[in-house]
Amino acid sequence: MYKDEELLRGRVYGTDHEDPDPGPRPGRDYAELVGGPLDGLLLDITGWSADEIQTGVALMTELGQFGAGGRALYDPRAGERRRWDWSGDAP
């Protein structure tokens, strides 16, 4: 696979930085994170219930407003289960 194609596949949130294949795995469900510090990453939502998906997430990141230990808040886009929009940062 060409390097440019690897970049387009996206990196999965939470994968190890040294993982030689940080992209999506077959048979898993992912949501794309849109905007904010984790823009473009994929979130593995395999096995999540409809209620868990509707609630959204607070994902740990060092890249947000609060630095190490901070969280980036993402909520599913209305009508698009596979795209989650950034709504801000939290300590």
PDB file with one MODEL, atoms N, CA, C and O in Angstrom:
MODEL        1
ATOM      1  N   MET A   1       0.851  -1.180   0.000  1.00  0.00           N
ATOM      2  CA  MET A   1       0.000   0.000   0.000  1.00  0.00           C
ATOM      3  C   MET A   1       0.894   1.239   0.000  1.00  0.00           C
ATOM      4  O   MET A   1       1.921   1.279   0.677  1.00  0.00           O
ATOM      5  N   TYR A   2       0.488   2.243  -0.767  1.00  0.00           N
ATOM      6  CA  TYR A   2       1.244   3.490  -0.827  1.00  0.00           C
ATOM      7  C   TYR A   2       1.070   4.282   0.449  1.00  0.00           C
ATOM      8  O   TYR A   2       0.017   4.213   1.083  1.00  0.00           O
ATOM      9  N   LYS A   3       2.093   5.037   0.838  1.00  0.00           N
ATOM     10  CA  LYS A   3       2.075   5.819   2.080  1.00  0.00           C
ATOM     11  C   LYS A   3       0.894   6.792   2.112  1.00  0.00           C
ATOM     12  O   LYS A   3       0.258   6.944   3.155  1.00  0.00           O
ATOM     13  N   ASP A   4       0.586   7.458   0.982  1.00  0.00           N
ATOM     14  CA  ASP A   4      -0.536   8.401   0.947  1.00  0.00           C
ATOM     15  C   ASP A   4      -1.857   7.698   1.250  1.00  0.00           C
ATOM     16  O   ASP A   4      -2.725   8.271   1.909  1.00  0.00           O
ATOM     17  N   GLU A   5      -2.017   6.475   0.780  1.00  0.00           N
ATOM     18  CA  GLU A   5      -3.245   5.725   1.065  1.00  0.00           C
ATOM     19  C   GLU A   5      -3.338   5.375   2.543  1.00  0.00           C
ATOM     20  O   GLU A   5      -4.428   5.374   3.114  1.00  0.00           O
ATOM     21  N   GLU A   6      -2.200   5.078   3.166  1.00  0.00           N
ATOM     22  CA  GLU A   6      -2.197   4.791   4.595  1.00  0.00           C
ATOM     23  C   GLU A   6      -2.669   6.005   5.382  1.00  0.00           C
ATOM     24  O   GLU A   6      -3.428   5.867   6.341  1.00  0.00           O
ATOM     25  N   LEU A   7      -2.223   7.195   4.982  1.00  0.00           N
ATOM     26  CA  LEU A   7      -2.632   8.411   5.681  1.00  0.00           C
ATOM     27  C   LEU A   7      -4.131   8.646   5.541  1.00  0.00           C
ATOM     28  O   LEU A   7      -4.774   9.111   6.482  1.00  0.00           O
ATOM     29  N   LEU A   8      -4.684   8.334   4.396  1.00  0.00           N
ATOM     30  CA  LEU A   8      -6.107   8.541   4.176  1.00  0.00           C
ATOM     31  C   LEU A   8      -6.971   7.560   4.958  1.00  0.00           C
ATOM     32  O   LEU A   8      -8.144   7.840   5.205  1.00  0.00           O
ATOM     33  N   ARG A   9      -6.424   6.430   5.347  1.00  0.00           N
ATOM     34  CA  ARG A   9      -7.196   5.425   6.077  1.00  0.00           C
ATOM     35  C   ARG A   9      -7.565   5.887   7.468  1.00  0.00           C
ATOM     36  O   ARG A   9      -8.535   5.388   8.038  1.00  0.00           O
ATOM     37  N   GLY A  10      -6.841   6.803   8.022  1.00  0.00           N
ATOM     38  CA  GLY A  10      -7.146   7.295   9.367  1.00  0.00           C
ATOM     39  C   GLY A  10      -6.491   6.465  10.451  1.00  0.00           C
ATOM     40  O   GLY A  10      -6.224   5.275  10.279  1.00  0.00           O
ATOM     41  N   ARG A  11      -6.245   7.112  11.552  1.00  0.00           N
ATOM     42  CA  ARG A  11      -5.642   6.480  12.728  1.00  0.00           C
ATOM     43  C   ARG A  11      -6.760   6.308  13.755  1.00  0.00           C
ATOM     44  O   ARG A  11      -7.633   7.166  13.879  1.00  0.00           O
ATOM     45  N   VAL A  12      -6.728   5.213  14.476  1.00  0.00           N
ATOM     46  CA  VAL A  12      -7.748   4.930  15.480  1.00  0.00           C
ATOM     47  C   VAL A  12      -7.312   5.526  16.816  1.00  0.00           C
ATOM     48  O   VAL A  12      -6.186   5.308  17.262  1.00  0.00           O
ATOM     49  N   TYR A  13      -8.213   6.282  17.453  1.00  0.00           N
ATOM     50  CA  TYR A  13      -7.952   6.863  18.765  1.00  0.00           C
ATOM     51  C   TYR A  13      -7.564   5.753  19.728  1.00  0.00           C
ATOM     52  O   TYR A  13      -8.220   4.713  19.790  1.00  0.00           O
ATOM     53  N   GLY A  14      -6.493   5.981  20.477  1.00  0.00           N
ATOM     54  CA  GLY A  14      -6.060   5.037  21.496  1.00  0.00           C
ATOM     55  C   GLY A  14      -5.040   4.020  21.033  1.00  0.00           C
ATOM     56  O   GLY A  14      -4.513   3.268  21.853  1.00  0.00           O
ATOM     57  N   THR A  15      -4.741   3.971  19.724  1.00  0.00           N
ATOM     58  CA  THR A  15      -3.710   3.030  19.285  1.00  0.00           C
ATOM     59  C   THR A  15      -2.340   3.540  19.700  1.00  0.00           C
ATOM     60  O   THR A  15      -2.127   4.745  19.835  1.00  0.00           O
ATOM     61  N   ASP A  16      -1.435   2.630  19.898  1.00  0.00           N
ATOM     62  CA  ASP A  16      -0.069   2.970  20.290  1.00  0.00           C
ATOM     63  C   ASP A  16       0.616   3.747  19.175  1.00  0.00           C
ATOM     64  O   ASP A  16       0.469   3.413  17.999  1.00  0.00           O
ATOM     65  N   HIS A  17       1.365   4.784  19.543  1.00  0.00           N
ATOM     66  CA  HIS A  17       2.046   5.612  18.548  1.00  0.00           C
ATOM     67  C   HIS A  17       3.069   4.819  17.741  1.00  0.00           C
ATOM     68  O   HIS A  17       3.432   5.224  16.636  1.00  0.00           O
ATOM     69  N   GLU A  18       3.531   3.709  18.273  1.00  0.00           N
ATOM     70  CA  GLU A  18       4.521   2.901  17.563  1.00  0.00           C
ATOM     71  C   GLU A  18       3.880   1.739  16.803  1.00  0.00           C
ATOM     72  O   GLU A  18       4.590   0.935  16.199  1.00  0.00           O
ATOM     73  N   ASP A  19       2.568   1.641  16.825  1.00  0.00           N
ATOM     74  CA  ASP A  19       1.868   0.581  16.100  1.00  0.00           C
ATOM     75  C   ASP A  19       2.120   0.772  14.606  1.00  0.00           C
ATOM     76  O   ASP A  19       1.832   1.844  14.073  1.00  0.00           O
ATOM     77  N   PRO A  20       2.648  -0.238  13.922  1.00  0.00           N
ATOM     78  CA  PRO A  20       2.920  -0.084  12.499  1.00  0.00           C
ATOM     79  C   PRO A  20       1.650  -0.003  11.646  1.00  0.00           C
ATOM     80  O   PRO A  20       1.706   0.422  10.493  1.00  0.00           O
ATOM     81  N   ASP A  21       0.509  -0.410  12.207  1.00  0.00           N
ATOM     82  CA  ASP A  21      -0.758  -0.347  11.475  1.00  0.00           C
ATOM     83  C   ASP A  21      -1.839   0.238  12.386  1.00  0.00           C
ATOM     84  O   ASP A  21      -2.672  -0.503  12.908  1.00  0.00           O
ATOM     85  N   PRO A  22      -1.834   1.577  12.583  1.00  0.00           N
ATOM     86  CA  PRO A  22      -2.765   2.205  13.523  1.00  0.00           C
ATOM     87  C   PRO A  22      -4.157   2.463  12.950  1.00  0.00           C
ATOM     88  O   PRO A  22      -4.979   3.129  13.579  1.00  0.00           O
ATOM     89  N   GLY A  23      -4.415   1.940  11.764  1.00  0.00           N
ATOM     90  CA  GLY A  23      -5.689   2.197  11.099  1.00  0.00           C
ATOM     91  C   GLY A  23      -6.801   1.268  11.547  1.00  0.00           C
ATOM     92  O   GLY A  23      -6.619   0.437  12.437  1.00  0.00           O
ATOM     93  N   PRO A  24      -7.951   1.421  10.919  1.00  0.00           N
ATOM     94  CA  PRO A  24      -9.122   0.613  11.275  1.00  0.00           C
ATOM     95  C   PRO A  24      -8.909  -0.872  10.983  1.00  0.00           C
ATOM     96  O   PRO A  24      -8.153  -1.244  10.085  1.00  0.00           O
ATOM     97  N   ARG A  25      -9.587  -1.700  11.754  1.00  0.00           N
ATOM     98  CA  ARG A  25      -9.514  -3.152  11.610  1.00  0.00           C
ATOM     99  C   ARG A  25     -10.814  -3.665  10.991  1.00  0.00           C
ATOM    100  O   ARG A  25     -11.888  -3.127  11.261  1.00  0.00           O
ATOM    101  N   PRO A  26     -10.718  -4.690  10.172  1.00  0.00           N
ATOM    102  CA  PRO A  26     -11.941  -5.270   9.583  1.00  0.00           C
ATOM    103  C   PRO A  26     -12.895  -5.754  10.675  1.00  0.00           C
ATOM    104  O   PRO A  26     -12.468  -6.235  11.724  1.00  0.00           O
ATOM    105  N   GLY A  27     -14.186  -5.618  10.409  1.00  0.00           N
ATOM    106  CA  GLY A  27     -15.195  -6.116  11.330  1.00  0.00           C
ATOM    107  C   GLY A  27     -15.480  -5.220  12.517  1.00  0.00           C
ATOM    108  O   GLY A  27     -16.234  -5.605  13.410  1.00  0.00           O
ATOM    109  N   ARG A  28     -14.888  -4.022  12.548  1.00  0.00           N
ATOM    110  CA  ARG A  28     -15.107  -3.085  13.657  1.00  0.00           C
ATOM    111  C   ARG A  28     -15.929  -1.899  13.130  1.00  0.00           C
ATOM    112  O   ARG A  28     -15.917  -1.628  11.929  1.00  0.00           O
ATOM    113  N   ASP A  29     -16.637  -1.198  14.011  1.00  0.00           N
ATOM    114  CA  ASP A  29     -17.402  -0.003  13.652  1.00  0.00           C
ATOM    115  C   ASP A  29     -16.687   1.222  14.192  1.00  0.00           C
ATOM    116  O   ASP A  29     -16.250   1.231  15.342  1.00  0.00           O
ATOM    117  N   TYR A  30     -16.565   2.247  13.376  1.00  0.00           N
ATOM    118  CA  TYR A  30     -15.841   3.455  13.752  1.00  0.00           C
ATOM    119  C   TYR A  30     -16.670   4.707  13.491  1.00  0.00           C
ATOM    120  O   TYR A  30     -17.514   4.745  12.595  1.00  0.00           O
ATOM    121  N   ALA A  31     -16.407   5.722  14.296  1.00  0.00           N
ATOM    122  CA  ALA A  31     -16.952   7.059  14.072  1.00  0.00           C
ATOM    123  C   ALA A  31     -15.762   7.981  13.824  1.00  0.00           C
ATOM    124  O   ALA A  31     -14.738   7.872  14.499  1.00  0.00           O
ATOM    125  N   GLU A  32     -15.896   8.879  12.865  1.00  0.00           N
ATOM    126  CA  GLU A  32     -14.834   9.851  12.588  1.00  0.00           C
ATOM    127  C   GLU A  32     -15.014  11.048  13.505  1.00  0.00           C
ATOM    128  O   GLU A  32     -16.114  11.589  13.612  1.00  0.00           O
ATOM    129  N   LEU A  33     -13.938  11.468  14.170  1.00  0.00           N
ATOM    130  CA  LEU A  33     -13.969  12.650  15.027  1.00  0.00           C
ATOM    131  C   LEU A  33     -13.718  13.874  14.153  1.00  0.00           C
ATOM    132  O   LEU A  33     -12.740  13.927  13.407  1.00  0.00           O
ATOM    133  N   VAL A  34     -14.618  14.859  14.254  1.00  0.00           N
ATOM    134  CA  VAL A  34     -14.567  16.026  13.376  1.00  0.00           C
ATOM    135  C   VAL A  34     -14.357  17.290  14.200  1.00  0.00           C
ATOM    136  O   VAL A  34     -15.151  17.603  15.087  1.00  0.00           O
ATOM    137  N   GLY A  35     -13.279  18.012  13.900  1.00  0.00           N
ATOM    138  CA  GLY A  35     -12.966  19.252  14.597  1.00  0.00           C
ATOM    139  C   GLY A  35     -12.212  18.991  15.888  1.00  0.00           C
ATOM    140  O   GLY A  35     -12.048  17.844  16.305  1.00  0.00           O
ATOM    141  N   GLY A  36     -11.756  20.059  16.512  1.00  0.00           N
ATOM    142  CA  GLY A  36     -11.067  19.948  17.792  1.00  0.00           C
ATOM    143  C   GLY A  36      -9.721  19.273  17.714  1.00  0.00           C
ATOM    144  O   GLY A  36      -9.191  19.060  16.623  1.00  0.00           O
ATOM    145  N   PRO A  37      -9.157  18.933  18.867  1.00  0.00           N
ATOM    146  CA  PRO A  37      -7.794  18.409  18.911  1.00  0.00           C
ATOM    147  C   PRO A  37      -7.629  17.010  18.333  1.00  0.00           C
ATOM    148  O   PRO A  37      -6.510  16.616  18.001  1.00  0.00           O
ATOM    149  N   LEU A  38      -8.705  16.255  18.205  1.00  0.00           N
ATOM    150  CA  LEU A  38      -8.612  14.882  17.693  1.00  0.00           C
ATOM    151  C   LEU A  38      -9.190  14.744  16.289  1.00  0.00           C
ATOM    152  O   LEU A  38      -9.522  13.642  15.853  1.00  0.00           O
ATOM    153  N   ASP A  39      -9.307  15.855  15.594  1.00  0.00           N
ATOM    154  CA  ASP A  39      -9.879  15.887  14.249  1.00  0.00           C
ATOM    155  C   ASP A  39      -9.235  14.850  13.339  1.00  0.00           C
ATOM    156  O   ASP A  39      -8.011  14.768  13.242  1.00  0.00           O
ATOM    157  N   GLY A  40     -10.067  14.064  12.677  1.00  0.00           N
ATOM    158  CA  GLY A  40      -9.586  13.088  11.719  1.00  0.00           C
ATOM    159  C   GLY A  40      -9.326  11.707  12.289  1.00  0.00           C
ATOM    160  O   GLY A  40      -9.184  10.748  11.530  1.00  0.00           O
ATOM    161  N   LEU A  41      -9.258  11.579  13.615  1.00  0.00           N
ATOM    162  CA  LEU A  41      -9.068  10.260  14.209  1.00  0.00           C
ATOM    163  C   LEU A  41     -10.376   9.471  14.142  1.00  0.00           C
ATOM    164  O   LEU A  41     -11.459  10.043  14.025  1.00  0.00           O
ATOM    165  N   LEU A  42     -10.251   8.168  14.219  1.00  0.00           N
ATOM    166  CA  LEU A  42     -11.412   7.292  14.251  1.00  0.00           C
ATOM    167  C   LEU A  42     -11.600   6.768  15.667  1.00  0.00           C
ATOM    168  O   LEU A  42     -10.625   6.447  16.347  1.00  0.00           O
ATOM    169  N   LEU A  43     -12.844   6.681  16.113  1.00  0.00           N
ATOM    170  CA  LEU A  43     -13.180   6.154  17.429  1.00  0.00           C
ATOM    171  C   LEU A  43     -13.874   4.813  17.244  1.00  0.00           C
ATOM    172  O   LEU A  43     -14.882   4.727  16.542  1.00  0.00           O
ATOM    173  N   ASP A  44     -13.346   3.772  17.865  1.00  0.00           N
ATOM    174  CA  ASP A  44     -13.936   2.438  17.762  1.00  0.00           C
ATOM    175  C   ASP A  44     -15.200   2.392  18.625  1.00  0.00           C
ATOM    176  O   ASP A  44     -15.128   2.484  19.851  1.00  0.00           O
ATOM    177  N   ILE A  45     -16.355   2.250  17.973  1.00  0.00           N
ATOM    178  CA  ILE A  45     -17.638   2.205  18.681  1.00  0.00           C
ATOM    179  C   ILE A  45     -18.280   0.818  18.567  1.00  0.00           C
ATOM    180  O   ILE A  45     -19.486   0.666  18.762  1.00  0.00           O
ATOM    181  N   THR A  46     -17.478  -0.166  18.256  1.00  0.00           N
ATOM    182  CA  THR A  46     -17.974  -1.538  18.131  1.00  0.00           C
ATOM    183  C   THR A  46     -18.627  -1.970  19.439  1.00  0.00           C
ATOM    184  O   THR A  46     -18.025  -1.855  20.507  1.00  0.00           O
ATOM    185  N   GLY A  47     -19.846  -2.464  19.354  1.00  0.00           N
ATOM    186  CA  GLY A  47     -20.541  -2.984  20.524  1.00  0.00           C
ATOM    187  C   GLY A  47     -21.213  -1.934  21.396  1.00  0.00           C
ATOM    188  O   GLY A  47     -21.826  -2.278  22.407  1.00  0.00           O
ATOM    189  N   TRP A  48     -21.110  -0.662  21.027  1.00  0.00           N
ATOM    190  CA  TRP A  48     -21.755   0.385  21.820  1.00  0.00           C
ATOM    191  C   TRP A  48     -23.265   0.340  21.594  1.00  0.00           C
ATOM    192  O   TRP A  48     -23.722   0.105  20.475  1.00  0.00           O
ATOM    193  N   SER A  49     -24.037   0.566  22.654  1.00  0.00           N
ATOM    194  CA  SER A  49     -25.499   0.624  22.533  1.00  0.00           C
ATOM    195  C   SER A  49     -25.901   1.978  21.946  1.00  0.00           C
ATOM    196  O   SER A  49     -25.098   2.910  21.900  1.00  0.00           O
ATOM    197  N   ALA A  50     -27.142   2.072  21.503  1.00  0.00           N
ATOM    198  CA  ALA A  50     -27.656   3.326  20.964  1.00  0.00           C
ATOM    199  C   ALA A  50     -27.583   4.437  22.017  1.00  0.00           C
ATOM    200  O   ALA A  50     -27.285   5.583  21.683  1.00  0.00           O
ATOM    201  N   ASP A  51     -27.852   4.109  23.281  1.00  0.00           N
ATOM    202  CA  ASP A  51     -27.772   5.101  24.359  1.00  0.00           C
ATOM    203  C   ASP A  51     -26.343   5.589  24.565  1.00  0.00           C
ATOM    204  O   ASP A  51     -26.116   6.785  24.745  1.00  0.00           O
ATOM    205  N   GLU A  52     -25.375   4.665  24.539  1.00  0.00           N
ATOM    206  CA  GLU A  52     -23.979   5.058  24.700  1.00  0.00           C
ATOM    207  C   GLU A  52     -23.530   5.971  23.565  1.00  0.00           C
ATOM    208  O   GLU A  52     -22.800   6.937  23.791  1.00  0.00           O
ATOM    209  N   ILE A  53     -23.962   5.668  22.359  1.00  0.00           N
ATOM    210  CA  ILE A  53     -23.596   6.495  21.208  1.00  0.00           C
ATOM    211  C   ILE A  53     -24.235   7.871  21.329  1.00  0.00           C
ATOM    212  O   ILE A  53     -23.573   8.881  21.090  1.00  0.00           O
ATOM    213  N   GLN A  54     -25.489   7.923  21.689  1.00  0.00           N
ATOM    214  CA  GLN A  54     -26.203   9.198  21.802  1.00  0.00           C
ATOM    215  C   GLN A  54     -25.593  10.101  22.867  1.00  0.00           C
ATOM    216  O   GLN A  54     -25.639  11.324  22.738  1.00  0.00           O
ATOM    217  N   THR A  55     -25.024   9.520  23.912  1.00  0.00           N
ATOM    218  CA  THR A  55     -24.441  10.286  25.011  1.00  0.00           C
ATOM    219  C   THR A  55     -23.186  11.043  24.599  1.00  0.00           C
ATOM    220  O   THR A  55     -22.908  12.113  25.140  1.00  0.00           O
ATOM    221  N   GLY A  56     -22.421  10.504  23.645  1.00  0.00           N
ATOM    222  CA  GLY A  56     -21.158  11.130  23.268  1.00  0.00           C
ATOM    223  C   GLY A  56     -20.053  10.715  24.219  1.00  0.00           C
ATOM    224  O   GLY A  56     -20.260   9.872  25.093  1.00  0.00           O
ATOM    225  N   VAL A  57     -18.856  11.317  24.047  1.00  0.00           N
ATOM    226  CA  VAL A  57     -17.700  10.911  24.838  1.00  0.00           C
ATOM    227  C   VAL A  57     -16.836  12.096  25.257  1.00  0.00           C
ATOM    228  O   VAL A  57     -16.880  13.171  24.659  1.00  0.00           O
ATOM    229  N   ALA A  58     -16.053  11.862  26.301  1.00  0.00           N
ATOM    230  CA  ALA A  58     -15.010  12.785  26.747  1.00  0.00           C
ATOM    231  C   ALA A  58     -13.707  11.993  26.642  1.00  0.00           C
ATOM    232  O   ALA A  58     -13.434  11.128  27.474  1.00  0.00           O
ATOM    233  N   LEU A  59     -12.910  12.288  25.625  1.00  0.00           N
ATOM    234  CA  LEU A  59     -11.708  11.518  25.329  1.00  0.00           C
ATOM    235  C   LEU A  59     -10.463  12.204  25.860  1.00  0.00           C
ATOM    236  O   LEU A  59     -10.257  13.395  25.626  1.00  0.00           O
ATOM    237  N   MET A  60      -9.636  11.457  26.572  1.00  0.00           N
ATOM    238  CA  MET A  60      -8.392  12.018  27.104  1.00  0.00           C
ATOM    239  C   MET A  60      -7.475  12.439  25.963  1.00  0.00           C
ATOM    240  O   MET A  60      -7.308  11.722  24.976  1.00  0.00           O
ATOM    241  N   THR A  61      -6.880  13.631  26.126  1.00  0.00           N
ATOM    242  CA  THR A  61      -5.927  14.122  25.147  1.00  0.00           C
ATOM    243  C   THR A  61      -5.026  15.170  25.780  1.00  0.00           C
ATOM    244  O   THR A  61      -5.452  15.922  26.657  1.00  0.00           O
ATOM    245  N   GLU A  62      -3.796  15.212  25.334  1.00  0.00           N
ATOM    246  CA  GLU A  62      -2.858  16.252  25.763  1.00  0.00           C
ATOM    247  C   GLU A  62      -2.913  17.453  24.832  1.00  0.00           C
ATOM    248  O   GLU A  62      -2.275  18.474  25.089  1.00  0.00           O
ATOM    249  N   LEU A  63      -3.671  17.332  23.757  1.00  0.00           N
ATOM    250  CA  LEU A  63      -3.682  18.354  22.714  1.00  0.00           C
ATOM    251  C   LEU A  63      -4.732  19.442  22.921  1.00  0.00           C
ATOM    252  O   LEU A  63      -4.718  20.441  22.202  1.00  0.00           O
ATOM    253  N   GLY A  64      -5.628  19.280  23.869  1.00  0.00           N
ATOM    254  CA  GLY A  64      -6.703  20.230  24.080  1.00  0.00           C
ATOM    255  C   GLY A  64      -6.300  21.416  24.938  1.00  0.00           C
ATOM    256  O   GLY A  64      -5.134  21.568  25.305  1.00  0.00           O
ATOM    257  N   GLN A  65      -7.260  22.238  25.248  1.00  0.00           N
ATOM    258  CA  GLN A  65      -7.080  23.469  26.019  1.00  0.00           C
ATOM    259  C   GLN A  65      -6.460  23.224  27.389  1.00  0.00           C
ATOM    260  O   GLN A  65      -5.739  24.084  27.896  1.00  0.00           O
ATOM    261  N   PHE A  66      -6.726  22.067  28.001  1.00  0.00           N
ATOM    262  CA  PHE A  66      -6.282  21.805  29.370  1.00  0.00           C
ATOM    263  C   PHE A  66      -5.017  20.952  29.455  1.00  0.00           C
ATOM    264  O   PHE A  66      -4.599  20.582  30.552  1.00  0.00           O
ATOM    265  N   GLY A  67      -4.404  20.637  28.316  1.00  0.00           N
ATOM    266  CA  GLY A  67      -3.148  19.881  28.308  1.00  0.00           C
ATOM    267  C   GLY A  67      -3.304  18.480  28.862  1.00  0.00           C
ATOM    268  O   GLY A  67      -4.381  17.886  28.793  1.00  0.00           O
ATOM    269  N   ALA A  68      -2.207  17.952  29.417  1.00  0.00           N
ATOM    270  CA  ALA A  68      -2.206  16.581  29.939  1.00  0.00           C
ATOM    271  C   ALA A  68      -3.334  16.381  30.948  1.00  0.00           C
ATOM    272  O   ALA A  68      -3.514  17.184  31.864  1.00  0.00           O
ATOM    273  N   GLY A  69      -4.075  15.320  30.770  1.00  0.00           N
ATOM    274  CA  GLY A  69      -5.190  15.025  31.662  1.00  0.00           C
ATOM    275  C   GLY A  69      -6.499  15.647  31.225  1.00  0.00           C
ATOM    276  O   GLY A  69      -7.550  15.336  31.785  1.00  0.00           O
ATOM    277  N   GLY A  70      -6.454  16.526  30.226  1.00  0.00           N
ATOM    278  CA  GLY A  70      -7.677  17.144  29.720  1.00  0.00           C
ATOM    279  C   GLY A  70      -8.457  16.191  28.828  1.00  0.00           C
ATOM    280  O   GLY A  70      -7.976  15.125  28.444  1.00  0.00           O
ATOM    281  N   ARG A  71      -9.663  16.604  28.515  1.00  0.00           N
ATOM    282  CA  ARG A  71     -10.527  15.782  27.668  1.00  0.00           C
ATOM    283  C   ARG A  71     -11.132  16.619  26.548  1.00  0.00           C
ATOM    284  O   ARG A  71     -11.428  17.802  26.719  1.00  0.00           O
ATOM    285  N   ALA A  72     -11.304  15.979  25.406  1.00  0.00           N
ATOM    286  CA  ALA A  72     -11.991  16.588  24.266  1.00  0.00           C
ATOM    287  C   ALA A  72     -13.383  15.960  24.205  1.00  0.00           C
ATOM    288  O   ALA A  72     -13.522  14.738  24.270  1.00  0.00           O
ATOM    289  N   LEU A  73     -14.397  16.789  24.082  1.00  0.00           N
ATOM    290  CA  LEU A  73     -15.785  16.324  24.093  1.00  0.00           C
ATOM    291  C   LEU A  73     -16.301  16.182  22.669  1.00  0.00           C
ATOM    292  O   LEU A  73     -16.191  17.113  21.870  1.00  0.00           O
ATOM    293  N   TYR A  74     -16.858  15.032  22.353  1.00  0.00           N
ATOM    294  CA  TYR A  74     -17.402  14.760  21.018  1.00  0.00           C
ATOM    295  C   TYR A  74     -18.790  14.168  21.136  1.00  0.00           C
ATOM    296  O   TYR A  74     -19.050  13.323  21.992  1.00  0.00           O
ATOM    297  N   ASP A  75     -19.688  14.626  20.258  1.00  0.00           N
ATOM    298  CA  ASP A  75     -21.068  14.149  20.235  1.00  0.00           C
ATOM    299  C   ASP A  75     -21.421  13.727  18.811  1.00  0.00           C
ATOM    300  O   ASP A  75     -20.961  14.342  17.849  1.00  0.00           O
ATOM    301  N   PRO A  76     -22.243  12.672  18.674  1.00  0.00           N
ATOM    302  CA  PRO A  76     -22.622  12.230  17.336  1.00  0.00           C
ATOM    303  C   PRO A  76     -23.402  13.321  16.609  1.00  0.00           C
ATOM    304  O   PRO A  76     -24.254  13.991  17.192  1.00  0.00           O
ATOM    305  N   ARG A  77     -23.100  13.481  15.350  1.00  0.00           N
ATOM    306  CA  ARG A  77     -23.802  14.445  14.506  1.00  0.00           C
ATOM    307  C   ARG A  77     -25.212  13.925  14.261  1.00  0.00           C
ATOM    308  O   ARG A  77     -25.397  12.736  14.002  1.00  0.00           O
ATOM    309  N   ALA A  78     -26.196  14.796  14.340  1.00  0.00           N
ATOM    310  CA  ALA A  78     -27.587  14.405  14.116  1.00  0.00           C
ATOM    311  C   ALA A  78     -27.731  13.718  12.750  1.00  0.00           C
ATOM    312  O   ALA A  78     -27.364  14.276  11.716  1.00  0.00           O
ATOM    313  N   GLY A  79     -28.269  12.511  12.775  1.00  0.00           N
ATOM    314  CA  GLY A  79     -28.499  11.766  11.545  1.00  0.00           C
ATOM    315  C   GLY A  79     -27.263  11.107  10.945  1.00  0.00           C
ATOM    316  O   GLY A  79     -27.356  10.476   9.892  1.00  0.00           O
ATOM    317  N   GLU A  80     -26.106  11.241  11.594  1.00  0.00           N
ATOM    318  CA  GLU A  80     -24.871  10.641  11.071  1.00  0.00           C
ATOM    319  C   GLU A  80     -24.112   9.948  12.193  1.00  0.00           C
ATOM    320  O   GLU A  80     -23.196  10.530  12.775  1.00  0.00           O
ATOM    321  N   ARG A  81     -24.475   8.748  12.491  1.00  0.00           N
ATOM    322  CA  ARG A  81     -23.870   7.973  13.585  1.00  0.00           C
ATOM    323  C   ARG A  81     -22.351   7.862  13.449  1.00  0.00           C
ATOM    324  O   ARG A  81     -21.657   7.691  14.451  1.00  0.00           O
ATOM    325  N   ARG A  82     -21.833   7.954  12.245  1.00  0.00           N
ATOM    326  CA  ARG A  82     -20.401   7.732  12.015  1.00  0.00           C
ATOM    327  C   ARG A  82     -19.567   9.010  11.950  1.00  0.00           C
ATOM    328  O   ARG A  82     -18.388   8.950  11.601  1.00  0.00           O
ATOM    329  N   ARG A  83     -20.146  10.153  12.273  1.00  0.00           N
ATOM    330  CA  ARG A  83     -19.392  11.409  12.336  1.00  0.00           C
ATOM    331  C   ARG A  83     -19.737  12.097  13.642  1.00  0.00           C
ATOM    332  O   ARG A  83     -20.903  12.390  13.905  1.00  0.00           O
ATOM    333  N   TRP A  84     -18.724  12.356  14.466  1.00  0.00           N
ATOM    334  CA  TRP A  84     -18.928  12.959  15.779  1.00  0.00           C
ATOM    335  C   TRP A  84     -18.233  14.307  15.798  1.00  0.00           C
ATOM    336  O   TRP A  84     -17.059  14.413  15.442  1.00  0.00           O
ATOM    337  N   ASP A  85     -18.950  15.325  16.208  1.00  0.00           N
ATOM    338  CA  ASP A  85     -18.443  16.691  16.214  1.00  0.00           C
ATOM    339  C   ASP A  85     -17.902  17.093  17.585  1.00  0.00           C
ATOM    340  O   ASP A  85     -18.453  16.727  18.624  1.00  0.00           O
ATOM    341  N   TRP A  86     -16.823  17.845  17.556  1.00  0.00           N
ATOM    342  CA  TRP A  86     -16.188  18.373  18.767  1.00  0.00           C
ATOM    343  C   TRP A  86     -17.087  19.453  19.342  1.00  0.00           C
ATOM    344  O   TRP A  86     -17.588  20.305  18.608  1.00  0.00           O
ATOM    345  N   SER A  87     -17.297  19.423  20.668  1.00  0.00           N
ATOM    346  CA  SER A  87     -18.137  20.445  21.301  1.00  0.00           C
ATOM    347  C   SER A  87     -17.361  21.245  22.355  1.00  0.00           C
ATOM    348  O   SER A  87     -17.934  22.118  23.007  1.00  0.00           O
ATOM    349  N   GLY A  88     -16.075  20.959  22.528  1.00  0.00           N
ATOM    350  CA  GLY A  88     -15.266  21.707  23.468  1.00  0.00           C
ATOM    351  C   GLY A  88     -14.313  20.816  24.235  1.00  0.00           C
ATOM    352  O   GLY A  88     -14.231  19.611  23.998  1.00  0.00           O
ATOM    353  N   ASP A  89     -13.586  21.441  25.171  1.00  0.00           N
ATOM    354  CA  ASP A  89     -12.628  20.723  26.013  1.00  0.00           C
ATOM    355  C   ASP A  89     -13.053  20.810  27.472  1.00  0.00           C
ATOM    356  O   ASP A  89     -13.770  21.729  27.866  1.00  0.00           O
ATOM    357  N   ALA A  90     -12.612  19.862  28.254  1.00  0.00           N
ATOM    358  CA  ALA A  90     -12.911  19.843  29.690  1.00  0.00           C
ATOM    359  C   ALA A  90     -11.646  19.443  30.449  1.00  0.00           C
ATOM    360  O   ALA A  90     -10.798  18.722  29.923  1.00  0.00           O
ATOM    361  N   PRO A  91     -11.527  19.924  31.702  1.00  0.00           N
ATOM    362  CA  PRO A  91     -10.353  19.546  32.494  1.00  0.00           C
ATOM    363  C   PRO A  91     -10.367  18.079  32.874  1.00  0.00           C
ATOM    364  O   PRO A  91      -9.447  17.605  33.542  1.00  0.00           O
TER     365      PRO A  91
ENDMDL
END
